[in-house]
Amino acid sequence: MKDADALPFRGQGGASERIADAPLDRLRILLETEYDLLLVRLSGVLRSPDAATEALHDAYLKLGSGAAIGEVRKPLSYLYRMAINLAKNRRRHEMLFTPADAAAVVGLTDEAPDPERAAGARLALARVLDALETLPTQRRGIFLAAWRDEKTQVAIAAEFGLHKRTVQKELARAERHLRTALCGESSCEPASSAGTPR
């Protein structure tokens, strides 16, 4: 950004120049009278009319706070530069104190199941656990090693002293049994993970 003294403004001379060395309240009056011009210029630079409005509001408040200001040769350029700097400070502050994922959270919908779906899921889980208990001991152990412990079929075969093909068959039988317990005789989506060779 150029130095404030180099910023061109319509109406920079005349009344604006006579405010040189004016106290803060005269700068506030200038901000009020040239508000529309400043708003248009800042909206273009900040790429947002809302950001420009906030910056001008912050500048107005700062001038009202009684901050010490020395000689001001070009008051309109001074107000413009002050608003730009305050907008940058606001942006920095928001970046520091806004969680990084806040923007991502804004558009999210609640994925938690409603009470009816949650109750249905609990019932389905209870049916599967009951069916798991009815499996032969070795088949249940193979199934749990694959699904719960995430072991490969090769590791399961070594642990149980079986061939890998036997492990695959036992997993397929266990899955079929559990799917029947869960869905009855109707067709369900076939599970693919445990029965696939790993």
C-alpha positions as CSV (number, residue, x, y, z in Angstrom):
1,M,0.0,0.0,0.0
2,K,1.2,3.5,-0.8
3,D,2.2,6.0,1.9
4,A,-0.8,7.8,3.2
5,D,0.5,11.1,1.8
6,A,0.5,9.7,-1.7
7,L,-3.1,8.5,-1.7
8,P,-5.2,10.6,-4.1
9,F,-8.7,11.6,-3.1
10,R,-11.3,13.7,-4.7
11,G,-11.7,16.9,-2.6
12,Q,-8.4,16.3,-0.8
13,G,-7.7,20.0,-0.8
14,G,-9.8,22.8,0.5
15,A,-11.7,22.0,3.7
16,S,-9.7,18.9,4.2
17,E,-6.4,20.8,4.1
18,R,-7.7,23.4,6.5
19,I,-8.1,20.6,9.1
20,A,-4.4,20.1,9.2
21,D,-3.2,20.1,12.8
22,A,-6.9,19.8,13.9
23,P,-7.9,18.0,17.1
24,L,-9.5,14.5,17.0
25,D,-13.0,15.8,17.0
26,R,-12.4,17.5,13.7
27,L,-11.1,14.3,12.2
28,R,-14.3,12.6,13.4
29,I,-16.3,15.3,11.7
30,L,-14.3,14.7,8.5
31,L,-14.9,11.0,8.7
32,E,-18.7,11.7,9.0
33,T,-18.8,14.1,6.1
34,E,-16.6,11.9,3.8
35,Y,-18.0,8.6,5.0
36,D,-19.5,7.6,1.6
37,L,-16.3,8.2,-0.3
38,L,-14.3,6.3,2.3
39,L,-16.8,3.4,2.3
40,V,-16.6,3.1,-1.5
41,R,-12.7,3.1,-1.5
42,L,-12.4,0.7,1.4
43,S,-15.0,-1.7,0.0
44,G,-12.8,-2.1,-3.1
45,V,-9.6,-2.6,-1.2
46,L,-11.0,-4.8,1.5
47,R,-13.3,-6.6,-1.1
48,S,-16.2,-6.4,1.3
49,P,-18.7,-3.5,2.1
50,D,-19.2,-5.1,5.5
51,A,-15.4,-5.1,6.3
52,A,-15.3,-1.5,5.1
53,T,-18.1,-0.5,7.4
54,E,-16.5,-2.3,10.3
55,A,-13.2,-0.6,9.6
56,L,-14.8,2.9,9.5
57,H,-16.7,2.2,12.7
58,D,-13.4,1.1,14.4
59,A,-11.7,4.3,13.1
60,Y,-14.5,6.4,14.5
61,L,-14.2,4.7,17.9
62,K,-10.5,5.1,17.9
63,L,-10.7,8.8,17.2
64,G,-13.2,9.0,20.1
65,S,-10.9,7.3,22.5
66,G,-8.6,10.3,22.7
67,A,-5.6,8.7,21.1
68,A,-2.6,11.0,20.7
69,I,-2.3,12.1,17.1
70,G,0.4,14.5,15.9
71,E,0.4,16.7,12.8
72,V,-1.9,15.5,10.1
73,R,-1.1,17.0,6.7
74,K,-3.7,15.1,4.7
75,P,-6.6,14.2,7.0
76,L,-8.6,12.2,4.5
77,S,-5.6,10.0,3.5
78,Y,-4.9,9.6,7.2
79,L,-8.5,8.4,7.9
80,Y,-8.2,6.0,4.9
81,R,-4.9,4.5,6.1
82,M,-6.2,4.3,9.7
83,A,-9.3,2.3,8.5
84,I,-7.1,-0.1,6.4
85,N,-4.8,-0.7,9.4
86,L,-7.7,-1.3,11.8
87,A,-9.2,-3.8,9.2
88,K,-5.9,-5.7,9.1
89,N,-5.7,-5.8,12.9
90,R,-9.3,-7.1,13.1
91,R,-8.5,-9.8,10.5
92,R,-5.3,-10.8,12.4
93,H,-7.2,-10.9,15.7
94,E,-10.0,-13.1,14.2
95,M,-7.5,-15.5,12.7
96,L,-5.8,-15.9,16.1
97,F,-8.9,-16.5,18.1
98,T,-11.1,-18.4,15.7
99,P,-10.5,-22.2,15.7
100,A,-9.1,-23.4,12.4
101,D,-12.0,-25.7,11.7
102,A,-14.7,-23.2,12.6
103,A,-15.6,-22.6,9.0
104,A,-16.0,-26.3,8.4
105,V,-18.3,-26.7,11.4
106,V,-20.7,-24.0,10.2
107,G,-22.2,-26.0,7.4
108,L,-22.3,-29.4,9.1
109,T,-25.5,-31.2,9.9
110,D,-26.0,-33.3,13.0
111,E,-25.1,-36.9,12.0
112,A,-26.2,-38.4,15.3
113,P,-29.0,-40.9,14.8
114,D,-32.4,-40.0,16.1
115,P,-33.7,-42.0,19.1
116,E,-35.6,-44.5,16.9
117,R,-32.5,-45.3,14.8
118,A,-30.4,-45.6,17.9
119,A,-32.8,-48.1,19.4
120,G,-32.9,-50.1,16.2
121,A,-29.1,-50.2,16.1
122,R,-28.9,-51.4,19.7
123,L,-31.4,-54.2,19.0
124,A,-29.5,-55.2,15.8
125,L,-26.2,-55.3,17.8
126,A,-27.8,-57.5,20.5
127,R,-29.1,-59.9,17.8
128,V,-25.6,-60.2,16.3
129,L,-23.9,-60.7,19.7
130,D,-26.4,-63.4,20.6
131,A,-25.8,-65.1,17.2
132,L,-22.0,-64.8,17.8
133,E,-22.4,-66.8,21.0
134,T,-24.1,-69.6,19.0
135,L,-21.1,-70.1,16.7
136,P,-18.7,-73.0,17.2
137,T,-15.8,-72.0,19.4
138,Q,-13.1,-72.1,16.7
139,R,-15.3,-70.3,14.1
140,R,-16.1,-67.6,16.7
141,G,-12.4,-67.2,17.5
142,I,-11.5,-66.9,13.8
143,F,-14.2,-64.3,13.2
144,L,-13.2,-62.2,16.3
145,A,-9.5,-62.4,15.3
146,A,-10.4,-61.0,11.8
147,W,-13.0,-58.4,12.8
148,R,-12.1,-57.3,16.3
149,D,-8.3,-57.8,16.3
150,E,-7.9,-57.0,12.6
151,K,-5.5,-59.8,12.0
152,T,-4.7,-61.0,8.5
153,Q,-6.0,-64.4,7.3
154,V,-2.4,-65.6,7.2
155,A,-1.8,-64.7,10.9
156,I,-5.1,-66.3,11.9
157,A,-4.2,-69.5,10.0
158,A,-0.9,-69.6,11.8
159,E,-2.5,-68.9,15.2
160,F,-5.1,-71.7,14.8
161,G,-2.9,-74.1,12.9
162,L,-5.1,-74.1,9.8
163,H,-4.7,-73.5,6.1
164,K,-5.5,-70.0,4.8
165,R,-8.3,-71.5,2.7
166,T,-9.9,-73.1,5.8
167,V,-9.8,-69.7,7.5
168,Q,-11.5,-68.1,4.5
169,K,-14.3,-70.7,4.6
170,E,-14.8,-70.3,8.4
171,L,-15.1,-66.5,8.0
172,A,-17.6,-66.9,5.2
173,R,-19.7,-69.3,7.3
174,A,-19.5,-67.0,10.3
175,E,-20.6,-64.0,8.3
176,R,-23.4,-65.9,6.7
177,H,-24.7,-67.0,10.1
178,L,-24.5,-63.5,11.6
179,R,-26.1,-61.9,8.5
180,T,-29.0,-64.4,8.8
181,A,-29.4,-63.5,12.5
182,L,-29.4,-59.8,11.7
183,C,-31.6,-59.8,8.5
184,G,-33.5,-63.0,8.8
185,E,-33.9,-64.9,5.5
186,S,-34.2,-61.7,3.5
187,S,-31.2,-60.6,1.5
188,C,-28.9,-58.1,3.2
189,E,-25.9,-56.3,1.8
190,P,-23.1,-58.8,1.8
191,A,-20.2,-58.0,4.0
192,S,-16.9,-58.1,2.2
193,S,-14.0,-57.3,4.4
194,A,-13.4,-60.4,6.5
195,G,-14.1,-62.8,3.8
196,T,-11.6,-61.2,1.4
197,P,-8.1,-62.6,1.5
198,R,-5.6,-60.3,3.2
